[in-house]
Amino acid sequence: MEFLLPVYRQPDFTLVRGEGDRVWDDAGRSYLDFTAGIAVNALGYGAPELRRSVEEALEAGLIHTSNLYRTVPAAELARLLVERSFPGQVFFCNSGAEANEAAFKFARRWAGAAHPGRRTGIVAFRGSFHGRLFGSLAATDRPAYREPFEPLMPGVTFAEVGDPDGVAEILGRGEACAVIIEPVQGEGGIRPVGDDFLKALRALCDEHDALLIFDEVQCGLGRTGEAFAWQLAGVVPDMMALAKPLAGGFPMGAVVVSPGVAETVQPGDHATTFGGGPLVARVARTVVEKVTDPAFLARVREKGSRMGARLAALVSAHPGARRARGRGLMWGLELDGPAAPVVDAARRRGLLLVSAGAQVIRFVPPLTVSPEALEEAMDILDASLSHAGY
Ligand SMILES: *Cc1c(COP(=O)(O)O)cnc(C)c1O
């Protein structure tokens, strides 16, 4: 422990095992896990189909080959992602931040081809989170994350979610090549962006010849009860960033790039040593097939509406609980005060939760969560809210 750089504040136990919806610590205590590795472990812990995919990949003997050579798993995964989303091509990388930074580079590449030497700016939104690297952090609306590390990537302008006129004004300056938004803001407090606003952004980007990038790193791949959150609004982006659940817990990110952008990208424009390796890509194919299956998504929606109903009841019962927001199995409970005491109280009662901003408790269980575990978690939450004085 004392050898880990202290960038994380970790509670006082060590996890050693997981199965289904639960993890166990080294003292044998079990916890119902509604963090799921921060919306990563969509199929829960110890999923047999993931184990089989890992074994299959290992049998071929190729964990990694680099992108100097083609492999079957990367080709198959790229094709599957395009089939399940929109026409285009796929770039693989290793995290959400990397996926967004790749999208920014492709946007500038495209803009350089369409408008030589000019448009380099990015429009992002209040409440956004796009990652912790210098480009993705520049597009992240969190002063505490940003300020100690400035200067960041220049050229990012923030607009308000729900204010199309503000976006129009910024795009009208002719300096931005892309608009990036999370269709459901995650770290910013689990805030679904209205369908009408996403439609307005699509129209504004078309009008001003800018690209629309959807960051579906957290809300994508089944989390909202749709394969991708934008499908609820019927608005197709020019690029889509994916990561968190993509490879079942192995680090992987991806950008799906529409043909008009893809055709401006040349060999050598961008690269990564590890991205899309045969082991992670094989596992990701299993995840993507499962979490985009219509029957699976129908169960996510059912369990999600039950969770929404239970959270709404808790808002009525607890004066300090302000409102519940979410879609599918991605929910936030906004409180009058800090979320941390509730998170601590829940952990002592055997439920792992994570906040999204200071006053919002976030619920992102495995998409395979059992209905019984869901009820149990809501019961523990009820008791923890009372314990923390809400
Ligand atoms: C977590 C997250 C990221 C960053 O992903 P990393 O893998 O931590 O780099 C980017 N965008 C969104 C919406 C996220 O939730």
Ligand as a Chemical Component Dictionary entry (heavy atoms), coordinates in Angstrom:
data_LIG
# 
_chem_comp.id                   LIG 
_chem_comp.type                 NON-POLYMER 
_chem_comp.pdbx_formal_charge   0 
_chem_comp.three_letter_code    LIG 
# 
loop_
_chem_comp_atom.comp_id 
_chem_comp_atom.atom_id 
_chem_comp_atom.alt_atom_id 
_chem_comp_atom.type_symbol 
_chem_comp_atom.charge 
_chem_comp_atom.model_Cartn_x 
_chem_comp_atom.model_Cartn_y 
_chem_comp_atom.model_Cartn_z 
_chem_comp_atom.pdbx_ordinal 
LIG C1 C1 C 0 -14.362 7.285 -17.338 1  
LIG C2 C2 C 0 -14.664 8.192 -18.463 2  
LIG C3 C3 C 0 -13.663 8.653 -19.326 3  
LIG C4 C4 C 0 -12.202 8.364 -19.102 4  
LIG O1 O1 O 0 -11.924 7.005 -19.225 5  
LIG P1 P1 P 0 -10.515 6.435 -18.690 6  
LIG O2 O2 O 0 -10.525 5.018 -19.155 7  
LIG O3 O3 O 0 -10.518 6.591 -17.207 8  
LIG O4 O4 O 0 -9.457  7.255 -19.345 9  
LIG C5 C5 C 0 -14.030 9.447 -20.389 10 
LIG N1 N1 N 0 -15.307 9.761 -20.612 11 
LIG C6 C6 C 0 -16.294 9.342 -19.809 12 
LIG C7 C7 C 0 -17.712 9.710 -20.117 13 
LIG C8 C8 C 0 -16.007 8.547 -18.701 14 
LIG O5 O5 O 0 -16.981 8.152 -17.889 15 
# 
loop_
_chem_comp_bond.comp_id 
_chem_comp_bond.atom_id_1 
_chem_comp_bond.atom_id_2 
_chem_comp_bond.value_order 
_chem_comp_bond.pdbx_ordinal 
LIG C1 C2 SING 1  
LIG C2 C3 SING 2  
LIG C2 C8 DOUB 3  
LIG C3 C4 SING 4  
LIG C3 C5 DOUB 5  
LIG C4 O1 SING 6  
LIG O1 P1 SING 7  
LIG P1 O2 DOUB 8  
LIG P1 O3 SING 9  
LIG P1 O4 SING 10 
LIG C5 N1 SING 11 
LIG N1 C6 DOUB 12 
LIG C6 C7 SING 13 
LIG C6 C8 SING 14 
LIG C8 O5 SING 15 
# 
